[in-house]
């Protein structure tokens, strides 16, 4: 039985990758707004229902996935930080490896990031994926800071941290903007 499960999971992963790769190729060739989900499914030799089974978020999710990975990664960044790292240090170190902040992206990652940055629907979806993690991040920040789960300062900090990627990405030097934003956050939340 375990072999079947492994094979099934590999097939699902291959289908997801084929759909995502086809979407990226078509979006780069034709533009995001000029490609339909039916065209992506056809290019990946899959049914539209299969596409939506793997990417219920539709076209945007083909490029950006869903928010589950972000929630897990944000939580891990705070909980698994080095003993001498502050919560804000850990979150900045995590974000600096993402999207336009990554100093050494692969060519595919760079193409994907550039597509997101120049496509309003994808930028809005990316922002939505980040900000949907406010409750999760606030809880883990409060826990790590020894505060009550409903601590207002942790909730406010979570909201600001999750807005930083969208704001800093628009600046001419996104990495510098990220650093500047976190410098300001440290002044407002010195104990975090």
C-alpha positions in Angstrom: 0.0 0.0 0.0 2.8 2.6 0.8 4.2 2.3 -2.8 0.8 3.1 -4.3 0.5 6.2 -2.0 4.0 7.3 -3.0 3.3 6.8 -6.7 0.0 8.7 -6.4 1.7 11.6 -4.6 4.4 11.7 -7.2 1.8 11.8 -10.0 -0.1 14.6 -8.2 3.2 16.5 -7.8 4.1 16.0 -11.5 0.6 17.2 -12.5 0.9 20.3 -10.3 4.4 21.0 -11.8 3.2 20.5 -15.4 0.3 22.9 -14.8 2.5 25.5 -13.1 5.2 25.3 -15.7 2.7 25.5 -18.6 1.1 28.6 -16.9 4.4 30.3 -16.4 5.4 29.7 -20.0 2.1 30.9 -21.4 1.9 33.9 -19.1 5.4 35.0 -20.1 4.7 34.5 -23.8 1.3 36.1 -24.0 0.7 38.0 -20.8 -1.3 36.9 -17.8 -4.5 38.5 -18.8 -4.5 37.0 -22.3 -4.3 33.4 -21.1 -7.3 31.3 -19.9 -7.2 28.4 -17.5 -8.5 26.2 -20.3 -5.4 27.1 -22.4 -3.1 26.3 -19.4 -4.9 23.0 -18.9 -4.6 22.1 -22.6 -0.9 23.0 -22.6 -0.3 20.7 -19.6 -2.4 18.0 -21.2 -4.9 18.1 -18.3 -8.6 18.8 -17.8 -9.8 22.1 -16.5 -11.3 20.3 -13.6 -7.9 18.8 -12.8 -6.4 22.3 -12.9 -8.9 23.5 -10.3 -8.5 20.4 -8.2 -4.8 21.3 -7.9 -5.2 25.1 -7.9 -8.5 26.1 -6.5 -7.3 29.7 -6.4 -7.3 29.8 -10.2 -4.9 31.5 -12.5 -3.1 33.4 -9.8 -2.5 30.2 -7.7 -0.8 28.6 -10.7 2.1 31.1 -10.1 1.9 31.8 -6.4 0.3 28.7 -4.9 -1.8 29.0 -1.8 -1.2 30.5 1.6 -0.5 27.3 3.5 3.2 27.3 2.7 3.5 30.9 3.8 1.8 30.2 7.2 4.0 27.3 7.9 7.2 29.1 6.9 6.3 32.2 8.9 5.6 30.1 12.0 8.9 28.2 11.5 10.8 31.4 11.1 9.7 32.6 14.5 9.7 29.3 16.4 13.0 28.0 15.0 15.0 31.2 15.2 18.5 31.1 16.7 18.5 31.7 20.5 20.1 35.1 20.1 17.8 36.3 17.2 14.9 38.5 17.9 11.5 37.8 16.4 12.0 40.7 14.0 15.5 39.5 13.1 14.0 36.1 12.2 11.2 37.5 10.2 13.5 39.8 8.2 15.9 36.9 7.6 13.0 34.9 6.3 11.6 37.6 4.0 15.0 38.5 2.6 15.0 35.1 0.8 11.6 35.7 -0.8 10.5 37.2 -4.1 12.2 40.4 -5.1 14.4 40.4 -2.0 16.3 37.1 -2.9 19.9 38.1 -3.7 20.6 35.1 -5.9 17.4 33.9 -7.5 17.4 31.1 -10.1 16.5 32.2 -13.6 13.0 30.7 -13.3 12.4 32.3 -9.9 13.5 35.7 -11.4 11.1 35.3 -14.3 8.3 34.3 -12.0 9.0 37.3 -9.6 9.2 39.7 -12.5 5.8 38.4 -13.8 4.2 38.9 -10.4 5.7 42.4 -10.0 4.4 43.6 -13.4 0.9 42.0 -13.2 -1.6 43.8 -11.0 -3.8 40.7 -10.4 -0.8 38.6 -9.3 0.6 41.4 -7.0 -2.8 41.7 -5.4 -3.1 37.9 -5.0 0.5 37.8 -3.5 -0.4 40.5 -1.0 -3.6 38.6 -0.1 -1.6 35.5 0.5 0.6 37.3 2.9 -2.0 39.3 4.8 -4.2 36.2 5.3 -1.6 35.0 7.7 -2.1 37.8 10.2 -3.8 35.7 12.8 -1.3 32.9 12.6 1.7 35.2 12.7 0.2 37.3 15.6 -0.3 34.1 17.6 3.3 32.9 17.1 4.7 36.4 17.8 2.7 36.6 21.0 3.8 33.1 22.0 7.4 33.8 21.3 7.3 37.1 23.2 5.5 35.6 26.2 2.4 37.7 25.7 -1.3 36.8 25.8 -2.6 35.2 22.5 -4.8 38.3 21.9 -2.0 40.9 22.7 -2.7 44.0 20.6 1.0 44.8 20.1 1.6 41.3 18.6 -1.4 41.7 16.3 -0.3 45.1 15.1 3.2 44.0 14.5 2.0 41.0 12.5 -0.1 43.2 10.3 2.8 45.6 9.7 5.3 42.7 9.0 2.9 41.2 6.4 2.5 44.5 4.6 6.3 45.0 4.3 6.8 42.7 1.3 4.3 44.5 -0.9 5.5 48.0 0.1 9.2 47.3 -0.1 9.0 45.3 -3.4 7.9 48.5 -5.2 11.0 50.5 -4.3 13.9 50.8 -6.7 16.1 48.8 -4.2 13.7 46.3 -2.6 16.3 44.8 -0.3 17.3 48.2 1.1 13.6 49.0 1.5 13.1 45.8 3.4 16.0 46.7 5.8 14.6 50.2 6.3 11.1 48.9 7.1 12.5 46.4 9.7 14.7 49.2 11.2 11.5 51.2 11.7 9.6 48.1 13.1 12.5 47.5 15.6 12.1 51.1 16.9 8.3 50.6 17.4 8.7 47.1 18.9 12.0 47.1 20.8 11.2 44.0 22.8 10.4 41.9 19.8 
